[in-house]
Amino acid sequence: MATLHVKDVPDDVYSALKDRARQSGRSIAEEVRRMLAHATRPRRPIDEVIAGIEDIRKRYSLAPGHDHDIDRFLREDRDR
């Protein structure tokens, strides 16, 4: 595995990172590894994202641009 050293990290950024790691119960190094892994993972192509949204619209009969009762949809989904 490679080792990465980062210079000139602003104090406020380091402090926020340290707080985030503490709140997650991780070391700063582990928190940075997780953040870097998340930031560099491949993203789904936009056409896949749009297709997924269209599938949800069809499943719930959602027309774009209309108000929908999200609580009702959640209840129906939970009750299935």
MMTF fields as JSON, N, C-alpha, C and O atoms, coordinates in Angstrom:
{
  "mmtfVersion": "1.0.0",
  "mmtfProducer": "UNKNOWN",
  "numBonds": 319,
  "numAtoms": 320,
  "numGroups": 80,
  "numChains": 1,
  "numModels": 1,
  "chainsPerModel": [1],
  "groupsPerChain": [80],
  "chainIdList": ["A"],
  "bondAtomList": [4, 2, 8, 6, 12, 10, 16, 14, 20, 18, 24, 22, 28, 26, 32, 30, 36, 34, 40, 38, 44, 42, 48, 46, 52, 50, 56, 54, 60, 58, 64, 62, 68, 66, 72, 70, 76, 74, 80, 78, 84, 82, 88, 86, 92, 90, 96, 94, 100, 98, 104, 102, 108, 106, 112, 110, 116, 114, 120, 118, 124, 122, 128, 126, 132, 130, 136, 134, 140, 138, 144, 142, 148, 146, 152, 150, 156, 154, 160, 158, 164, 162, 168, 166, 172, 170, 176, 174, 180, 178, 184, 182, 188, 186, 192, 190, 196, 194, 200, 198, 204, 202, 208, 206, 212, 210, 216, 214, 220, 218, 224, 222, 228, 226, 232, 230, 236, 234, 240, 238, 244, 242, 248, 246, 252, 250, 256, 254, 260, 258, 264, 262, 268, 266, 272, 270, 276, 274, 280, 278, 284, 282, 288, 286, 292, 290, 296, 294, 300, 298, 304, 302, 308, 306, 312, 310, 316, 314],
  "bondOrderList": [1, 1, 1, 1, 1, 1, 1, 1, 1, 1, 1, 1, 1, 1, 1, 1, 1, 1, 1, 1, 1, 1, 1, 1, 1, 1, 1, 1, 1, 1, 1, 1, 1, 1, 1, 1, 1, 1, 1, 1, 1, 1, 1, 1, 1, 1, 1, 1, 1, 1, 1, 1, 1, 1, 1, 1, 1, 1, 1, 1, 1, 1, 1, 1, 1, 1, 1, 1, 1, 1, 1, 1, 1, 1, 1, 1, 1, 1, 1],
  "groupList": [{"groupName": "MET", "atomNameList": ["N", "CA", "C", "O"], "elementList": ["N", "C", "C", "O"], "formalChargeList": [0, 0, 0, 0], "bondAtomList": [1, 0, 2, 1, 3, 2], "bondOrderList": [1, 1, 2], "singleLetterCode": "M", "chemCompType": "L-PEPTIDE LINKING"}, {"groupName": "ALA", "atomNameList": ["N", "CA", "C", "O"], "elementList": ["N", "C", "C", "O"], "formalChargeList": [0, 0, 0, 0], "bondAtomList": [1, 0, 2, 1, 3, 2], "bondOrderList": [1, 1, 2], "singleLetterCode": "A", "chemCompType": "L-PEPTIDE LINKING"}, {"groupName": "THR", "atomNameList": ["N", "CA", "C", "O"], "elementList": ["N", "C", "C", "O"], "formalChargeList": [0, 0, 0, 0], "bondAtomList": [1, 0, 2, 1, 3, 2], "bondOrderList": [1, 1, 2], "singleLetterCode": "T", "chemCompType": "L-PEPTIDE LINKING"}, {"groupName": "LEU", "atomNameList": ["N", "CA", "C", "O"], "elementList": ["N", "C", "C", "O"], "formalChargeList": [0, 0, 0, 0], "bondAtomList": [1, 0, 2, 1, 3, 2], "bondOrderList": [1, 1, 2], "singleLetterCode": "L", "chemCompType": "L-PEPTIDE LINKING"}, {"groupName": "HIS", "atomNameList": ["N", "CA", "C", "O"], "elementList": ["N", "C", "C", "O"], "formalChargeList": [0, 0, 0, 0], "bondAtomList": [1, 0, 2, 1, 3, 2], "bondOrderList": [1, 1, 2], "singleLetterCode": "H", "chemCompType": "L-PEPTIDE LINKING"}, {"groupName": "VAL", "atomNameList": ["N", "CA", "C", "O"], "elementList": ["N", "C", "C", "O"], "formalChargeList": [0, 0, 0, 0], "bondAtomList": [1, 0, 2, 1, 3, 2], "bondOrderList": [1, 1, 2], "singleLetterCode": "V", "chemCompType": "L-PEPTIDE LINKING"}, {"groupName": "LYS", "atomNameList": ["N", "CA", "C", "O"], "elementList": ["N", "C", "C", "O"], "formalChargeList": [0, 0, 0, 0], "bondAtomList": [1, 0, 2, 1, 3, 2], "bondOrderList": [1, 1, 2], "singleLetterCode": "K", "chemCompType": "L-PEPTIDE LINKING"}, {"groupName": "ASP", "atomNameList": ["N", "CA", "C", "O"], "elementList": ["N", "C", "C", "O"], "formalChargeList": [0, 0, 0, 0], "bondAtomList": [1, 0, 2, 1, 3, 2], "bondOrderList": [1, 1, 2], "singleLetterCode": "D", "chemCompType": "L-PEPTIDE LINKING"}, {"groupName": "PRO", "atomNameList": ["N", "CA", "C", "O"], "elementList": ["N", "C", "C", "O"], "formalChargeList": [0, 0, 0, 0], "bondAtomList": [1, 0, 2, 1, 3, 2], "bondOrderList": [1, 1, 2], "singleLetterCode": "P", "chemCompType": "L-PEPTIDE LINKING"}, {"groupName": "TYR", "atomNameList": ["N", "CA", "C", "O"], "elementList": ["N", "C", "C", "O"], "formalChargeList": [0, 0, 0, 0], "bondAtomList": [1, 0, 2, 1, 3, 2], "bondOrderList": [1, 1, 2], "singleLetterCode": "Y", "chemCompType": "L-PEPTIDE LINKING"}, {"groupName": "SER", "atomNameList": ["N", "CA", "C", "O"], "elementList": ["N", "C", "C", "O"], "formalChargeList": [0, 0, 0, 0], "bondAtomList": [1, 0, 2, 1, 3, 2], "bondOrderList": [1, 1, 2], "singleLetterCode": "S", "chemCompType": "L-PEPTIDE LINKING"}, {"groupName": "ARG", "atomNameList": ["N", "CA", "C", "O"], "elementList": ["N", "C", "C", "O"], "formalChargeList": [0, 0, 0, 0], "bondAtomList": [1, 0, 2, 1, 3, 2], "bondOrderList": [1, 1, 2], "singleLetterCode": "R", "chemCompType": "L-PEPTIDE LINKING"}, {"groupName": "GLN", "atomNameList": ["N", "CA", "C", "O"], "elementList": ["N", "C", "C", "O"], "formalChargeList": [0, 0, 0, 0], "bondAtomList": [1, 0, 2, 1, 3, 2], "bondOrderList": [1, 1, 2], "singleLetterCode": "Q", "chemCompType": "L-PEPTIDE LINKING"}, {"groupName": "GLY", "atomNameList": ["N", "CA", "C", "O"], "elementList": ["N", "C", "C", "O"], "formalChargeList": [0, 0, 0, 0], "bondAtomList": [1, 0, 2, 1, 3, 2], "bondOrderList": [1, 1, 2], "singleLetterCode": "G", "chemCompType": "PEPTIDE LINKING"}, {"groupName": "ILE", "atomNameList": ["N", "CA", "C", "O"], "elementList": ["N", "C", "C", "O"], "formalChargeList": [0, 0, 0, 0], "bondAtomList": [1, 0, 2, 1, 3, 2], "bondOrderList": [1, 1, 2], "singleLetterCode": "I", "chemCompType": "L-PEPTIDE LINKING"}, {"groupName": "GLU", "atomNameList": ["N", "CA", "C", "O"], "elementList": ["N", "C", "C", "O"], "formalChargeList": [0, 0, 0, 0], "bondAtomList": [1, 0, 2, 1, 3, 2], "bondOrderList": [1, 1, 2], "singleLetterCode": "E", "chemCompType": "L-PEPTIDE LINKING"}, {"groupName": "PHE", "atomNameList": ["N", "CA", "C", "O"], "elementList": ["N", "C", "C", "O"], "formalChargeList": [0, 0, 0, 0], "bondAtomList": [1, 0, 2, 1, 3, 2], "bondOrderList": [1, 1, 2], "singleLetterCode": "F", "chemCompType": "L-PEPTIDE LINKING"}],
  "groupTypeList": [0, 1, 2, 3, 4, 5, 6, 7, 5, 8, 7, 7, 5, 9, 10, 1, 3, 6, 7, 11, 1, 11, 12, 10, 13, 11, 10, 14, 1, 15, 15, 5, 11, 11, 0, 3, 1, 4, 1, 2, 11, 8, 11, 11, 8, 14, 7, 15, 5, 14, 1, 13, 14, 15, 7, 14, 11, 6, 11, 9, 10, 3, 1, 8, 13, 4, 7, 4, 7, 14, 7, 11, 16, 3, 11, 15, 7, 11, 7, 11],
  "groupIdList": [1, 2, 3, 4, 5, 6, 7, 8, 9, 10, 11, 12, 13, 14, 15, 16, 17, 18, 19, 20, 21, 22, 23, 24, 25, 26, 27, 28, 29, 30, 31, 32, 33, 34, 35, 36, 37, 38, 39, 40, 41, 42, 43, 44, 45, 46, 47, 48, 49, 50, 51, 52, 53, 54, 55, 56, 57, 58, 59, 60, 61, 62, 63, 64, 65, 66, 67, 68, 69, 70, 71, 72, 73, 74, 75, 76, 77, 78, 79, 80],
  "secStructList": [7, 7, 7, 7, 7, 7, 7, 7, 7, 7, 2, 2, 2, 2, 2, 2, 2, 2, 2, 2, 2, 2, 2, 2, 6, 7, 7, 2, 2, 2, 2, 2, 2, 2, 2, 2, 2, 2, 2, 2, 1, 7, 7, 7, 7, 2, 2, 2, 2, 2, 2, 2, 2, 2, 2, 2, 2, 2, 2, 6, 6, 7, 7, 6, 6, 7, 7, 7, 7, 2, 2, 2, 2, 2, 2, 2, 2, 2, 2, 7],
  "xCoordList": [0.832, 0.0, 0.869, 1.97, 0.365, 1.098, 0.884, -0.085, 1.793, 1.677, 1.557, 2.28, 0.638, 0.383, 0.615, 0.045, 1.436, 1.671, 1.098, 1.333, 0.355, -0.263, 0.278, 0.173, 0.852, 1.412, 0.43, -0.464, 0.617, -0.108, -1.629, -2.364, -2.094, -3.532, -3.94, -3.374, -4.892, -5.322, -5.818, -6.424, -5.546, -5.911, -7.399, -7.768, -8.255, -9.692, -10.119, -11.028, -9.479, -9.788, -9.339, -10.074, -8.145, -7.642, -8.529, -8.819, -8.948, -9.813, -11.148, -11.644, -11.723, -12.992, -12.819, -13.686, -11.713, -11.422, -11.262, -11.771, -10.558, -10.342, -11.679, -11.914, -12.548, -13.874, -14.702, -15.358, -14.665, -15.431, -14.962, -15.777, -13.664, -13.112, -13.524, -13.915, -13.44, -13.816, -15.291, -15.646, -16.14, -17.584, -17.906, -18.878, -17.095, -17.302, -16.603, -16.766, -15.825, -15.098, -13.937, -13.566, -13.36, -12.236, -11.036, -11.151, -9.89, -8.693, -8.784, -9.58, -7.969, -7.931, -7.498, -8.057, -6.512, -6.036, -7.153, -7.321, -7.921, -9.019, -10.101, -10.664, -10.386, -11.398, -10.954, -11.759, -9.697, -9.18, -9.226, -9.589, -8.862, -8.922, -10.351, -10.575, -11.312, -12.72, -13.169, -13.855, -12.784, -13.176, -12.566, -13.233, -11.302, -10.642, -11.261, -11.455, -11.569, -12.196, -13.553, -13.896, -14.317, -15.631, -15.495, -16.239, -14.563, -14.395, -13.882, -14.091, -13.218, -12.601, -13.303, -12.86, -14.395, -15.085, -15.776, -16.175, -15.903, -16.536, -17.987, -18.701, -18.393, -19.77, -20.597, -20.107, -21.868, -22.768, -22.96, -23.087, -22.979, -23.242, -24.616, -25.549, -24.734, -25.959, -27.155, -28.269, -26.949, -28.085, -28.626, -29.826, -27.755, -28.219, -29.005, -30.018, -28.546, -29.243, -30.639, -31.625, -30.709, -31.998, -32.919, -34.112, -32.39, -33.204, -33.754, -34.9, -32.951, -33.41, -34.533, -35.495, -34.414, -35.471, -36.745, -37.839, -36.611, -37.781, -38.456, -39.683, -37.664, -38.232, -39.048, -40.129, -38.531, -39.258, -40.549, -41.595, -40.488, -41.694, -42.763, -43.942, -42.337, -43.29, -43.868, -45.07, -43.001, -43.449, -44.505, -45.446, -44.352, -45.274, -46.217, -46.908, -46.245, -47.1, -46.887, -47.847, -45.638, -45.292, -45.079, -44.241, -45.811, -45.619, -44.648, -44.782, -43.674, -42.73, -43.461, -44.402, -43.017, -43.54, -44.824, -45.384, -45.314, -46.547, -46.233, -45.265, -47.065, -46.914, -47.421, -48.428, -46.722, -47.112, -47.045, -46.232, -47.911, -47.959, -46.899, -47.159, -45.706, -44.588, -44.879, -44.446, -45.607, -45.946, -46.78, -46.575, -47.713, -48.541, -47.676, -47.857, -46.736, -45.858, -45.006, -44.819, -44.492, -43.671, -44.488, -44.015, -45.721, -46.598, -46.902, -46.832, -47.242, -47.543, -46.345, -46.488, -45.164, -43.965, -43.669, -43.311, -43.817, -43.551, -44.539, -44.165, -45.793, -46.832, -46.722, -47.343, -45.938, -45.773, -44.931, -44.695],
  "yCoordList": [-1.191, 0.0, 1.244, 1.254, 2.272, 3.533, 4.353, 4.155, 5.256, 6.209, 7.588, 7.941, 8.367, 9.706, 10.703, 10.564, 11.697, 12.779, 14.054, 14.359, 14.786, 16.016, 17.179, 17.191, 18.147, 19.322, 20.479, 20.518, 21.41, 22.685, 22.531, 23.249, 21.591, 21.454, 22.587, 22.709, 23.406, 24.507, 23.976, 22.908, 24.746, 24.321, 24.009, 23.036, 24.819, 24.586, 23.296, 22.608, 22.968, 21.731, 20.537, 19.559, 20.613, 19.53, 19.337, 18.207, 20.427, 20.352, 19.701, 18.859, 20.085, 19.495, 18.004, 17.197, 17.646, 16.255, 15.448, 14.334, 16.024, 15.374, 15.156, 14.085, 16.168, 16.046, 14.971, 14.161, 14.973, 13.983, 12.562, 11.655, 12.379, 11.063, 10.635, 9.486, 11.536, 11.23, 10.846, 9.88, 11.593, 11.313, 9.956, 9.303, 9.545, 8.261, 7.111, 5.949, 7.439, 6.401, 5.833, 4.672, 6.658, 6.223, 7.127, 8.228, 6.631, 7.464, 8.465, 8.295, 9.494, 10.47, 9.778, 10.045, 8.897, 8.194, 7.367, 7.382, 6.642, 5.836, 6.726, 6.395, 7.834, 8.755, 9.302, 9.39, 9.666, 10.181, 9.091, 9.372, 7.846, 6.752, 6.561, 6.385, 6.596, 6.435, 7.585, 7.367, 8.8, 9.96, 9.886, 10.175, 9.5, 9.387, 8.267, 8.427, 7.148, 6.041, 6.474, 6.171, 7.18, 7.66, 8.672, 8.614, 9.577, 10.642, 10.123, 10.76, 8.978, 8.488, 7.275, 6.74, 6.835, 5.673, 6.087, 7.238, 5.131, 5.448, 5.892, 5.367, 6.844, 7.33, 6.63, 6.268, 6.455, 5.861, 6.84, 8.045, 6.331, 7.212, 7.868, 7.257, 9.089, 9.866, 9.169, 9.277, 8.458, 7.777, 6.661, 6.386, 6.009, 5.004, 5.655, 5.114, 6.809, 7.527, 7.934, 7.746, 8.489, 8.926, 7.727, 7.813, 6.623, 5.419, 4.932, 4.489, 5.01, 4.619, 5.513, 5.034, 6.793, 7.738, 7.444, 7.469, 7.17, 6.846, 5.569, 5.485, 4.58, 3.339, 3.614, 3.054, 4.475, 4.83, 5.555, 5.274, 6.479, 7.205, 6.238, 6.371, 5.268, 4.295, 3.423, 3.156, 2.982, 2.104, 2.774, 2.124, 4.066, 4.794, 5.715, 6.541, 5.579, 6.413, 7.9, 8.645, 8.32, 9.71, 10.467, 10.082, 11.509, 12.363, 13.474, 14.065, 13.774, 14.849, 16.177, 16.496, 16.939, 18.284, 18.358, 19.445, 17.256, 17.271, 17.031, 16.349, 17.601, 17.353, 15.949, 15.507, 15.263, 13.911, 13.781, 14.427, 12.938, 12.694, 11.66, 10.457, 12.136, 11.232, 10.328, 9.176, 10.841, 10.001, 8.8, 7.687, 9.026, 7.92, 6.888, 5.687, 7.339, 6.413, 5.608, 4.404, 6.276, 5.573, 4.537, 3.425, 4.898, 3.952, 2.747, 1.608, 2.994, 1.897, 0.985, -0.238, 1.568, 0.78, -0.031, -1.205, 0.584, -0.097, -1.243, -2.297, -1.043, -2.046, -3.245, -4.28, -3.118, -4.262, -5.344, -6.369],
  "zCoordList": [0.0, 0.0, 0.0, 0.549, -0.613, -0.698, 0.577, 1.31, 0.811, 1.913, 1.312, 0.38, 1.853, 1.347, 2.467, 3.549, 2.223, 3.179, 2.579, 1.41, 3.372, 2.884, 3.705, 4.931, 3.019, 3.692, 3.631, 2.786, 4.538, 4.549, 4.623, 3.945, 5.447, 5.68, 6.619, 7.705, 6.236, 7.106, 8.458, 8.542, 9.498, 10.854, 10.984, 11.642, 10.366, 10.502, 9.793, 10.259, 8.686, 7.971, 8.813, 8.943, 9.38, 10.216, 11.441, 11.835, 12.028, 13.207, 12.86, 13.609, 11.74, 11.311, 11.012, 11.346, 10.391, 10.09, 11.378, 11.499, 12.318, 13.611, 14.334, 14.895, 14.32, 14.933, 14.242, 14.897, 12.926, 12.161, 12.472, 12.641, 12.544, 12.857, 14.265, 14.473, 15.216, 16.602, 16.686, 17.362, 16.008, 16.036, 15.404, 15.783, 14.452, 13.771, 14.488, 14.116, 15.515, 16.244, 15.459, 15.632, 14.589, 13.765, 13.995, 14.534, 13.573, 13.6, 12.446, 11.522, 12.514, 11.419, 10.13, 9.066, 10.215, 9.023, 8.39, 7.171, 9.217, 8.684, 8.075, 7.032, 8.715, 8.182, 6.829, 5.902, 6.71, 5.435, 4.367, 3.225, 4.714, 3.744, 3.237, 2.04, 4.156, 3.758, 2.861, 1.863, 3.213, 2.407, 1.012, 0.019, 0.943, -0.364, -1.194, -2.399, -0.573, -1.299, -1.842, -2.985, -1.026, -1.461, -2.603, -3.582, -2.475, -3.469, -4.813, -5.846, -4.801, -6.038, -6.63, -7.646, -6.007, -6.571, -7.877, -8.051, -8.773, -10.056, -9.854, -9.0, -10.639, -10.576, -11.644, -12.713, -11.311, -12.299, -13.447, -13.227, -14.653, -15.793, -15.647, -15.124, -16.102, -15.928, -16.561, -16.048, -17.664, -18.286, -17.39, -17.414, -16.594, -15.63, -14.502, -14.058, -14.039, -12.967, -13.442, -12.73, -14.644, -15.202, -15.396, -15.102, -15.88, -16.07, -14.729, -14.654, -13.682, -12.353, -11.857, -11.257, -12.105, -11.716, -12.493, -11.929, -13.76, -14.585, -14.089, -14.068, -13.693, -13.147, -11.888, -11.709, -11.021, -9.793, -10.144, -9.559, -11.087, -11.509, -12.019, -11.691, -12.822, -13.366, -12.259, -12.228, -11.352, -10.273, -9.411, -8.956, -9.187, -8.315, -9.09, -8.494, -10.382, -11.239, -10.957, -10.756, -10.943, -10.657, -11.959, -12.775, -12.149, -13.315, -12.941, -11.87, -13.796, -13.492, -13.291, -14.017, -12.304, -12.091, -11.3, -11.161, -10.778, -9.993, -8.525, -8.189, -7.65, -6.223, -5.916, -6.468, -5.042, -4.67, -3.154, -2.492, -2.627, -1.189, -0.829, -0.857, -0.49, -0.222, 0.972, 0.997, 1.958, 3.115, 2.679, 3.164, 1.772, 1.279, 0.563, 0.764, -0.271, -0.985, -0.007, -0.184, 1.023, 1.994, 2.758, 2.994, 3.15, 3.848, 2.972, 3.433, 1.707, 0.787, 0.622, 0.63, 0.473, 0.296, 1.554, 1.466, 2.716, 3.982, 4.195, 4.71, 3.803, 4.037, 3.105, 3.351, 2.036, 1.111, 1.71, 1.07]
}
